[in-house]
């Protein structure tokens, strides 16, 4: 099959807290992701670490680190010092766009400074200018699980509406400094993770006594929705471009069978696990099914008419999402499969990787059609890929035919969706150069076309080696043949 859309954007994606390293250089502050130690998994197919278990008290132990633990996201893949080499690899592979994130803590280490950190701005100026000199477009995520920890300690995290103003100030600085070199903006990465683990946004239950966990997580999420809408409004005003998207961790599922009871269960699960988040950024109002859930959970969102008007009047210009796997839903208990953020039921028709993530190319076609039909906004696949435990062979490469098969299956699904009439304009492969896993903190869970020579304790050279999949992708970009 030949891929037919000529102006489709193909690229790779990374995140600052998993890729950059140099966690304490040039004035940068820590974020919660960089304060979680590496813990080897006894069973990779089980659910990863319970993010809800991390309290501010045990996170703070990492600052002195008297136990001598390893904190992988502090080191990443050393992109901070090797960004030119990494961009050159993207160019060699034929990529059109690089999706990356700016670390908030490099720009405003405490969040409440009057002036941004000049050294942080300098790094991103150098990175963006190098991308432009090489002909690579840039999609920038402004918050990729990296609220500066001092904001959590001093202000209580995103439960505090002062943090909205801090984020808007941060956004204004980014638009002023980089508005002419960034092609697309995503205010938040996987914004829905706040409804699962507000601690990743430096919002800790112990800082809000008397507040239920449901109130905490949905208020944190609400404040981020408002921050995103304000940033979209500001960006449209300052830059005059319709280039603002959202980013949602998409969790497509299927009913386990055609029993009406299971179909209804699936429908309700899709509303709460998927559509709610897209509805909020595309339509700008709480759907009735969530208002009913809030009543059931005794959640009372702290908001006002002005906030809701900002939300309603500033929808995003395009929808972006991560897509890794699908699962199944049943009213009764069924065997579980692992997944991004949450587990779903196993599907007997699908294979899975070592971490239990089920591989489903056709699910991407379904998802693209589903979101296009529902929202009629341009779509961008911001993350997709498959993680495997890999080692270099004697030829200093990795024979990752399974990744090539994965790409083929998903690229065919994108072409099928285009043939269906879906407006999807780009794709960035997650962890295109190996980085630290977000959920398991492993370096050995590798997604890239490029191998990075670090183990889970960051022993190694950090040197880059092209995998077999790198050569396949390069040929695909040259010929269009899937």
N, C-alpha and C positions, 0 to 999 in steps of 0.2 A: 504494500500500500504506500502511496505517496501522500505526504502532508501538503495540503494545497493552499493554505492561507499564507500569503507572502509577507504580510506585515505583522505576523504573530510574534510576540516577544518571548524568546527563550532565555532562561537565565538560571542563576543559582541564588540561594538564600542562606544567610547566617544571622546570628544574634550576638551583640556585643558581649553579653555575660557568659556566652559559651565559646567565644571565638577569639576575642581580643587579647586577653591576658593583661599583664601589667596593671593589676588591680589597685595598686597603691602608687602609681607613678603620676607625676605632674598634677598632684592635688586631687585626684579622684577619690570619692568616698565609696564605701562598700554598699551593696544591696543584699537583700535576703538570700538570693540565689547563690551569692558568693560566700555565704556564711553557713552553708549546709555541707557537712563532711561526706566524704565518700564512704559508703558501706557496701561491701561485696554482697551480691544477691545470692542466696542459696538456691532459689528457683526463679530463673529469669521469666518463666511463663506466668508467674504470679503477679499480682498488682504491685507496682513500684511503691516507693516510700509514701507514707501517709502524710501529705503536706499539712493536713489539719492538726497533726501532732506537734508541730513546731511552735513553741511558745517564744515570746521575746526573751524569757529568762534563759532558755537553753541555746537560743541563737547568739545571745551575748557572750556565751562561753567561748565562741569562736574567735573573739577579738584578741584575747590573750593567748588562746590555743595552748594551754598548759599540757594538754593531753598529746600534743604533737600530731594531730590528725591532718589528713590531706583534704584540701578544699579545691576540687578540680576546676571550678569555674573562675577561680582567681588566676588561673594560668591559661585556660583555653587552648588555642592553637598558636598563640603568639602572633596573631594577626597585627597587633599594634606595631610590631617591628618588621613584619614580613608582608605588609599589605601590597607592596609593588609586585612582589613575586606572585602573590595570590591573584591579583588582578590580571597579571600577564597570563596566568593559567586559564582564567575565564576567557580571555581574548583568544588564546590558542585553541580552546574548545569550540570557538565560534559563537559564544554567548552574546546576547544583545543587551542584557539588563542584569544588574546586581541589586538584590534586595538585602539590605543590611539595617542595623539599628544603631542609633546614637545612644550612648550611655548618658542618661540624665545626670548621673553623679560626676561625670567629667565636665559638665557645663555649669551646673549649680550643685556643688558637693553637699551643701546643707539644705538646699531647696529655697532658702529664704534670703540669700545674698542679694545685694543691690545690683552687683555687676557680675557677669559671667566669668568663668575661669578662662583666661586667655590661652593657656596651654592646651586645654581641651578643644577650644575652637580651632586652634592651629592644626591639631591632628586631623580633624575632620575636613578642614579646608584642603590639606595636603591629599587626603584620601579621595575626596570628590574631584579635585582638579586632576588627579592622576587618572581616575575613571574617565573623565571627559577627554583627556588627551589621548586615551586609547579607544574612544568611540563607544564607551559603555554607558547606557542609561542607568539612572539610579532611582530605586524606590527605597525610601527611608521610613523605618518604623521609629516612632518617637519614644515609645515606652514598651519595651520587650521584657516584662517581668523585672524591672529594675528601678523601682522607686528607691531613691537614696535612703539608706537605713536611718540617718539622722532625722528624716521627716517622720518616720515611724516612732522614733524615740521621743522626739520633742512635741509632735503634734497629734500622735495617735493614728497616723496613716490616713487613708482615704475616707475614713468616717468623718474627718474634719473638713468642712467645706473650704477652709483656707487653702487646702492643698489644691483645690480646683484652680484658684487664682495663681498659685505657684506654677502649676502646669501650663496655664495660659501664658504666663510671663516667659517660661522656658520656650514655649512654641513661638512666641513673638521674636525671641532671640534667634531661633533657628531660621525663621522665615527671612529675617533681616540679613543673616549671615550667608544662608545657603539657598535662598529662594530662586536664584538664577541658575543653580547647578543641579538641584534635585528635580526629577521629572514627575515623581508620584510620592504622595505622603500617606502614611498610615499612622494615625495618632496612637492606637493601642494594638499590640499583638494579642490575639486570642483573648479578647476582652472578657469573654465569658468565664475565664478561669477564676475571676473574682467571685463568682457565684459558687465555686467549688472550694477555693482556697484563698480567702482574702489575705492570709498571711504573706502570700507572695507579693502583695502590694503594700507590705509593711503595716498591715492592719491586724493587730493582735487582740484576741478576746480579753486578755488580762488587763488591757489598757482601757476597757470599756465595761466596768462592772455593772451588773444589772441589765445588760443588753443581751438578748438571746442571740444564739449563733445565727439563726435565720435572719434576724433583723440586721446583724452585723454584715453578713455577706451580701444581702440585697441592697443595703444602704451604700456599701462600698461600691457595688456595681453601678447603682444609680448615679453616684457622684462622678464616676468615670464616664458614664453616658453623657452627663451634662458637660463635663470637661471636653469630651470629644466634639460635641455639638458646638461649643464655644470656639474650639480650635478650628473647626471647619468654617465657621463664620468669619473668624479672623483671617484665615488663609485665603478665603475667597476675596476678602476686602483688600488684603495687602498684596497678594500675588496676581489677582485677576484671572485665576486659572481654575478650571473644573477638574482638578487632579487629586481629589481627596477620597480615600476609601476607608473601609473598615477592615478588620481582620478578626474572623471568628473561627474557633476550633470546631469544624464541622464534624458531626457524628451521625452520619446516615445509617439507618438500620432498616430492617425488613420485619414484618410479622413472621413468627416462626411457622405459621401455616395460615390457611384461609378461614379458620374458626373465627366467627365474628367477635368473640370475646377477646381474642388475641389481636385482631385488627384494631379494635377500639383501644386496647392497651398500647399498641404501637403508635396510633395516632396521637394519644395524649403524651407519650414519651417524646415524640418528634416535636410537638409544640413546645414543651418545656426545655428540651435539650438542644434544639436547633432554631426553630422559627422565632422564638421569643427574641433572641439576640439580633437576628436579621431584621425582624419587625421594628425593633427599637431604633436601629441606625438608618433604616430605609424609609420607615413610615413616621417615626418620631412620636409614638404614643404607646402606652402600655396596652397590650391586647387583653381582652376580657378574661381569657383563660388564666392569665397571670394575676389579674385582680382577684379572681376567685381563689387562686392558690394563696395569695397574700392573706385573705380573710381566714383561710384554713390554718395558716401558720402564725396568725396574729402578727403579721408584719405590717408596719405603718411607715411608709416611705416619707421621710422628711423632705418636702419639696414645696413649691409654691407656683402660682400661675406664671410668673416670669420665667422660671426655670423650664416649665413645660412648654412655654411658647418658644423658647430657644431650641429645645429639643425638636419640636414640631417643624420649625422653620429652617432647620439646617441639616437635612438629610445628606448622606454621603453621595458622591458622584459615581462610585462604582463599589461593588461588593468583592471582597477578597476573603479567602478562607484557606485553612489547611485541610488536606484530605489524605488520610493514610490507610484507613481500613473501614469496613462496615461490620455490623453485627446483627443479631436478631433479638426480638422482644416477644415475651410471652407473659400471660397473666400468672401462670404457674412457674415454679422454680425450674430453671433449665441450666445446663452446663454453661459455665461462663468462659468467655475469651477475654484476654487482656486488650487494652486499647489506650488511646490518648485521653487522659483525664479520667476516664471512667470505663468500667468493664461493661460488655454487652454479651448477649448469648452467642454461643458457637453456631456457625453455619456449616453443615456437613458438606456443602459443595465447594468450600474454600480451603486453600492452604494457608499456613501461617509461618512467620519467622520464629526465631528462638524465643522472642519475647511474647509470643502469642498474638501478634497483630495480624489479623486476617487480610489476605491480599485479594483485592476485588477491583479490577479495572473497569468492569461494566458499572460498578457502583459510582464511579466518577462520571460516567455518561449520564446515569440517572440523576446524580446530584446537580450537574450542570443544567439539565433540562428542568429539574424541579425548581431551582432558584431563579432561572430565567423566566419561567412561566409565572412564578409567584410575584417577582419584583420588577421585571423588565428594566434592570440596570445592568450595565456591562459587568462582566465577571472576570476575575483574575485568580488563578490558582497560585496562592502565595507560598504554600508548602506542600510537597509530595515527595515520597521517597521510601526506601526500605532500609532498616538497620540490620547489620549482620556483624558477628564477631569475626574479624579478619586478621590475617598475618601476611606479611610480605613473603614471597617465595624467593628462590635463589636468583631469579631474574629481576628482583627488586620491583615486583608488581603484584597485583592480586587478580586472579582469574575469576572475576565476579560475573559469570554468565547469568546467575540468578538476578542480578541487578539489571542486566541488559534485557532479560525477559520481562522484568517488572516495568521498565521504561517502555518497551514495545507495547505491552498490554495497555498501559495508561495513555500513551500517545495515540494509539488507535482509538481509544475511548474519546479523546479530545476531538479527533477528526470526525468521528461519528456524531458527536454533539454539534460540531459546526455544520455537518450535513443535515442535522435535525433542525437547524435554524437558530441555534443558540449564539448569542453574542459573547464569546469568550475571547479575550485579546492577549492573554499571556500566561506564562507558567514559570515559576522559579523552583528548582529542585532543592529540597531541604538539605542542609549540611553538605553542599556541593564539594567542599573541602572538609575533611573530617574535623569534627568538633566534639565538645562534651555534650552528652545527652542531657536534655532538660529534665526528664522524669527520673532517670536512674543514676545520673551523675557519672556515668561510665564514659571513658574515651573509647573503650572497646566496642561499644555499640555504634558502628560506623555506617554513615549514610553516603559518603562522598564518592565522586569520581576520582578524587585525589586522596591518597593515603597520607596521613600525618604520623610521623614516627614518634609517638608518645604512647605509653601504656596508661593504665588507670591511675597510676601514681606519678605520672608525668616524667617517668624515666625514658630517656631516648634523646634523639637529636632534634626532633621537631621538623626534620626535613620532609619535603613533599615528594611523593612518587605517584605517577599516573597509573591508574588501574586499567584493566582491559575495557571497562565501561567508558572511560575517557575517550579512547580511540573510537569506540562505537558511536558515541554521541557526536564527536567531531565529524565523522562520516555522514551521520544523519543530517547534521546542519548543512553540510556541503551538497548533499544529494536530495534531501527531503524524503528518502526512502526509509520507511519504518521497518 
